[in-house]
Amino acid sequence: MFGFNRSSVITKVFNPLQITPNSMVEFNVGELKDKGVFKFMKVIEMGVGDKSFARYLIYSKSEDIEYILEVFQGNNNALETYLYNMVDTIPFDEDFLFNVAGQKFITSPQGDEYERCSMPYEEDRIDGIEGKIKVYDIQSEEIEHEIGVKVWDYSRIIDGKEEFLNLEMLEDTGMFRIFVGEMIEDIFYKVYQGE
């Protein structure tokens, strides 16, 4: 009657998975295998230069945990997908900004060493890649906020697999958020569009 359709594809932000407000995702690989379906809570459009990608905040009520599903179009318009979980947040700290973020190597508190993905052959510290994020809340169907962000990407090989560490600093608060994850092929997850 009012034209409200919860099964319409979300178009207010970049949405390469073409999810609707009722969409869910299920995984058949890794630590999320057999954990049931995850509900999409937010879509975070990230723009870095002329490139856009989406981070989907997904949540499992049964596991009471959130993950980030990062998706962008790679070569030949195929989707590349990364599954991250947030492992730490750090309030703005000048020492962390200049002596940790952007260095060639970064070591986690657990002693895991990652190498910078951006300009890995540059020995000196580099500034983060600047971008903008737009956060869309699926339940309220509103853009929550738009802010600037700086991003640094690192990786390491563990047990023959590449693991990624993503470090971002929010422009408005200076808060650092640290995510760890891995690349997953689209054959290992299924998006249910919802009705």
RODO-2510 file (C-alpha; in nm, 4 decimals, decimal comma):
residues 195
     n   res          X          Y          Z
     1     m     0,0000     0,0000     0,0000
     2     f     0,2809     0,2457     0,0837
     3     g     0,5355     0,1013    -0,1604
     4     f     0,7506    -0,0359     0,1225
     5     n     0,9247    -0,3509     0,0058
     6     r     1,1706    -0,5279     0,2374
     7     s     1,2750    -0,7550    -0,0504
     8     s     1,4131    -0,4747    -0,2703
     9     v     1,7877    -0,4699    -0,3330
    10     i     1,9664    -0,2050    -0,1244
    11     t     2,0819     0,0754    -0,3557
    12     k     2,1754     0,3620    -0,1202
    13     v     2,5314     0,2256    -0,0936
    14     f     2,7612     0,0094    -0,3052
    15     n     2,6178    -0,3422    -0,2765
    16     p     2,7991    -0,5955    -0,4992
    17     l     2,6198    -0,8914    -0,3339
    18     q     2,2843    -0,7322    -0,4235
    19     i     2,1444    -0,8065    -0,0783
    20     t     1,8016    -0,7023     0,0435
    21     p     1,7080    -0,6097     0,4030
    22     n     1,6019    -0,9738     0,4546
    23     s     1,9142    -1,1364     0,3103
    24     m     2,1258    -1,3854     0,5031
    25     v     2,4533    -1,5662     0,4357
    26     e     2,5762    -1,9168     0,5201
    27     f     2,9320    -2,0520     0,5021
    28     n     3,0570    -2,4007     0,4197
    29     v     3,4262    -2,3491     0,4923
    30     g     3,6498    -2,2345     0,7789
    31     e     3,5467    -2,1430     1,1303
    32     l     3,1957    -2,0366     1,0219
    33     k     3,1132    -2,3694     0,8606
    34     d     2,8050    -2,5274     1,0208
    35     k     2,7400    -2,2144     1,2320
    36     g     2,4040    -2,1503     1,0663
    37     v     2,2961    -1,8386     0,8846
    38     f     2,4257    -1,4878     0,9494
    39     k     2,2037    -1,1832     0,9182
    40     f     2,3266    -0,8712     0,7389
    41     m     2,3207    -0,5757     0,9815
    42     k     2,5058    -0,2951     0,8010
    43     v     2,6553    -0,2221     0,4616
    44     i     2,9685    -0,0083     0,4748
    45     e     3,0613     0,1440     0,1417
    46     m     3,4323     0,2199     0,1237
    47     g     3,5757     0,4462    -0,1414
    48     v     3,9510     0,4594    -0,1905
    49     g     4,0526     0,6680    -0,4894
    50     d     3,8334     0,5586    -0,7798
    51     k     3,7758     0,2127    -0,6313
    52     s     3,4690     0,1166    -0,4267
    53     f     3,4110    -0,1918    -0,2203
    54     a     3,1636    -0,3007     0,0432
    55     r     3,2026    -0,4318     0,3926
    56     y     2,8992    -0,6163     0,5213
    57     l     2,8600    -0,6427     0,8970
    58     i     2,7062    -0,9847     0,9565
    59     y     2,5775    -1,1252     1,2824
    60     s     2,4880    -1,4677     1,4159
    61     k     2,2378    -1,4692     1,7001
    62     s     2,3307    -1,8271     1,7913
    63     e     2,7024    -1,7428     1,8102
    64     d     2,6482    -1,3851     1,9402
    65     i     2,9344    -1,2628     1,7238
    66     e     2,9898    -1,0192     1,4375
    67     y     3,2089    -1,0587     1,1304
    68     i     3,2925    -0,8404     0,8329
    69     l     3,2434    -0,9748     0,4821
    70     e     3,4448    -0,7517     0,2456
    71     v     3,3542    -0,7727    -0,1220
    72     f     3,4811    -0,5968    -0,4324
    73     q     3,4994    -0,6605    -0,8035
    74     g     3,8350    -0,8022    -0,9058
    75     n     3,9649    -0,9098    -1,2439
    76     n     3,7061    -0,9916    -1,5112
    77     n     3,4356    -0,8468    -1,2807
    78     a     3,4590    -1,1540    -1,0561
    79     l     3,3866    -1,0865    -0,6895
    80     e     3,6719    -1,1116    -0,4415
    81     t     3,5623    -1,1795    -0,0859
    82     y     3,7431    -1,1534     0,2465
    83     l     3,6061    -1,2611     0,5836
    84     y     3,7336    -1,0558     0,8799
    85     n     3,6681    -1,0350     1,2476
    86     m     3,7664    -0,7379     1,4595
    87     v     4,0367    -0,8363     1,7051
    88     d     4,1115    -0,5038     1,8723
    89     t     4,0383    -0,1341     1,8950
    90     i     4,2868     0,1262     2,0107
    91     p     4,1956     0,4854     2,1005
    92     f     4,4022     0,7419     1,9107
    93     d     4,7645     0,7184     2,0142
    94     e     5,0312     0,9231     1,8376
    95     d     5,2983     0,6662     1,9218
    96     f     5,0880     0,3891     1,7626
    97     l     5,0231     0,6047     1,4547
    98     f     5,3877     0,6858     1,3885
    99     n     5,5696     0,3813     1,5276
   100     v     5,3326     0,0946     1,4390
   101     a     5,0826     0,1847     1,1640
   102     g     5,2473     0,1934     0,8250
   103     q     5,5727     0,0245     0,9202
   104     k     5,7013    -0,2468     0,6867
   105     f     5,6312    -0,5131     0,9504
   106     i     5,3762    -0,5187     1,2303
   107     t     5,3733    -0,7678     1,5167
   108     s     5,0543    -0,8575     1,7035
   109     p     5,0510    -0,8848     2,0838
   110     q     5,0491    -1,2644     2,0322
   111     g     5,3809    -1,2393     1,8428
   112     d     5,2415    -1,2907     1,4907
   113     e     5,4392    -1,0894     1,2336
   114     y     5,2690    -0,9442     0,9255
   115     e     5,4264    -0,7690     0,6283
   116     r     5,2730    -0,4621     0,4705
   117     c     5,0856    -0,5360     0,1443
   118     s     5,0986    -0,1775     0,0145
   119     m     5,4459    -0,0971    -0,1175
   120     p     5,6082    -0,3984     0,0534
   121     y     5,9495    -0,3150    -0,0928
   122     e     5,9499     0,0341     0,0597
   123     e     6,1526     0,0051     0,3795
   124     d     6,0258     0,3259     0,5395
   125     r     5,6935     0,3817     0,7087
   126     i     5,4127     0,4819     0,4714
   127     d     5,1000     0,6847     0,5351
   128     g     4,7718     0,5001     0,5222
   129     i     4,5631     0,4967     0,2090
   130     e     4,2940     0,7608     0,2527
   131     g     3,9323     0,6878     0,1811
   132     k     3,5743     0,7590     0,2797
   133     i     3,3211     0,5273     0,4360
   134     k     2,9439     0,5476     0,4315
   135     v     2,7654     0,3309     0,6883
   136     y     2,4149     0,2117     0,6011
   137     d     2,2031     0,0537     0,8745
   138     i     1,9814    -0,2137     0,7217
   139     q     1,7175    -0,2075     0,9965
   140     s     1,6598     0,1692     0,9959
   141     e     1,7292     0,1922     0,6201
   142     e     1,9328     0,5079     0,6829
   143     i     2,2887     0,6233     0,6265
   144     e     2,4249     0,6422     0,9834
   145     h     2,7290     0,8500     0,9000
   146     e     2,9997     0,9276     0,6483
   147     i     3,3598     0,9734     0,7601
   148     g     3,7149     0,9664     0,6355
   149     v     3,9413     0,6736     0,7083
   150     k     4,3063     0,5728     0,6655
   151     v     4,3828     0,2077     0,5910
   152     w     4,6962    -0,0076     0,6111
   153     d     4,6966    -0,3700     0,4877
   154     y     4,9301    -0,6481     0,6016
   155     s     4,9511    -1,0221     0,5429
   156     r     5,1384    -1,3340     0,6506
   157     i     5,1500    -1,6964     0,5401
   158     i     5,0380    -1,9457     0,8040
   159     d     4,9899    -2,3182     0,7383
   160     g     5,0147    -2,2527     0,3639
   161     k     4,7328    -1,9939     0,3681
   162     e     4,7522    -1,6184     0,3481
   163     e     4,6070    -1,4381     0,6483
   164     f     4,5350    -1,0658     0,6292
   165     l     4,5517    -0,7949     0,8910
   166     n     4,3665    -0,4733     0,8129
   167     l     4,4343    -0,1674     1,0242
   168     e     4,2127     0,1373     0,9882
   169     m     4,1998     0,4739     1,1604
   170     l     3,8730     0,6675     1,1677
   171     e     3,9163     1,0347     1,0818
   172     d     3,6594     1,1718     1,3255
   173     t     3,7838     0,9999     1,6432
   174     g     4,1295     0,8717     1,5522
   175     m     4,0152     0,5288     1,6751
   176     f     4,2175     0,2407     1,5332
   177     r     4,0325    -0,0795     1,4463
   178     i     4,2239    -0,3988     1,3730
   179     f     4,0724    -0,6812     1,1673
   180     v     4,2177    -1,0246     1,0897
   181     g     4,0830    -1,2494     0,8186
   182     e     4,1267    -1,4484     0,5026
   183     m     4,0172    -1,4530     0,1427
   184     i     3,7337    -1,6932     0,0652
   185     e     3,6042    -1,8018    -0,2719
   186     d     3,2405    -1,7340    -0,3522
   187     i     3,1742    -2,1075    -0,3843
   188     f     3,2221    -2,1355    -0,0073
   189     y     2,9349    -1,9111     0,0935
   190     k     2,5740    -1,8746    -0,0107
   191     v     2,3733    -1,5534     0,0038
   192     y     1,9996    -1,5968     0,0494
   193     q     1,8283    -1,2874    -0,0881
   194     g     1,5239    -1,3088     0,1393
   195     e     1,1607    -1,2424     0,0584
***
